[in-house]
Amino acid sequence: MNITTAAVQEDRPAAVRALQKHYGGSVILKGAGTLVAGPSGLVVCPYGNPGMASGGMGDALSGILGALLAQGYDIEQSAWLATLVHALAADRAADAQGERGLLASDLAFYARQLINP
C-alpha cells in the first residue's frame, strides 16, 4: 500500500477496503474492532479484548479460517465466522482466566465449544 502503519491506523476502514479492492476476496484487519472487508462490504467485529495482543493470535485466526475453508464455506463467510469465533473464544478465555497472559492456545477449548454447541 506504500503507507505507514500509522496511516493505516488513522483510517482502518479505508485501508482494509483498499486492500480488498486491490486483491479481491476478503481481508481481515486485526485490532481493536477487527475489520473484515469482502465483496458484500465491511463488517466490524464488536468482540475481543486487549489480551489478544500477543504472539500467535493471528496464527490462531488463520487456523480457524483455514479449517472453515476446508469444510467448504466460501471465503467471505469463512472470514466473518473465523473472526467472530476467534474473538468470542478470546473473550471466554479472558473471562475464565483473565486477559493478562492470554495465549493463542487458550482459545482452542472455547473455539471448539462455539463451533460445536
Secondary structure, 3 states (H helix, E strand, C coil): CCCCHHHHHHCHHHHHHHHHHHHCCCEEECCCCCEEEECCEEEECCCCCHHHCCCCHHHHHHHHHHHHHHCCCCHHHHHHHHHHHHHHHHHHHHHHHCCCCCCHHHHHHHHHHHHCC
